[in-house]
Amino acid sequence: IKFYDNNELLLFNLENDIEEKNNLAMTKPKKCEFLETALDTYLQNVKAPKWKTGLTWKSGTVEKINSFH
């Protein structure tokens, strides 16, 4: 999971941690980096909407928040 408003990354092993209690992002940095790159590449390829820098979901309407990869 990647939160674009603060660049927080969360990584869970859903096979062993269905409740998402153990964030593996810090203990598996290479895996997290690989998956983040794959996600960013995919989102760029499909021209997915993304948050504008510095905005949070609380700061305005979707029209003000949306930008593109």
N, C-alpha and C positions, 0 to 999 in steps of 0.2 A: 504494500500500500504506500502510495506517495502523496503527501499533502503539499500542493504547490504554494499555498499561502505562507508556509514556514519551512518547506523542504524536508519535513520530517519523513523518515522512512520506517516502515514496519514490515517485518518479515516473520511469518508464522509457518510452522509445519502442521498443516491441517490434519494430516493423517494421525499425528500423535497429540495434537493440541487443538481439538475442535473448538474449545472455548476461547482461543486466542489469548491466552494468559502469559505466554512466554515469547517476548519479542526477540528474535534471533538476529536482528540487524547489527548489533554490536559484536556478537560472537561469530558471525559469518559475513564479514565485510566484503570478501571477494564475491560471494554468491549474491549479496545484496547489490553490489556494484554492477554485476553482470545483468541481473534482472532489471535494474533501473535503466541501464543503457538499452536493453531490449524494449522496455516500455516506452522510453522517450523516442526511440527510432520508429516504433509502430505508430505512436501518436502523431509524429511528424508526417509519416507516409499517408495517413488517412486524414490529415489536416484537422485533427480534433480540436475543439474549443479548449482553452485553458484559462486559468486565472491570470489577470494582469499582475505584474510585479507590485507588491505592496498592498494589494487588496485582500480582504478576507470576505468570507461569505456573509458577514454581518454588515458590510460597508455599502451595499447598494443593490440595485436591481440586476438581473441577469444581463441586460443590455449594457450596463456600465462595467460589469465584471468580465464578460467574455472577450477573449482575444484568441489567437490561434498559434499553434506550434510552428 
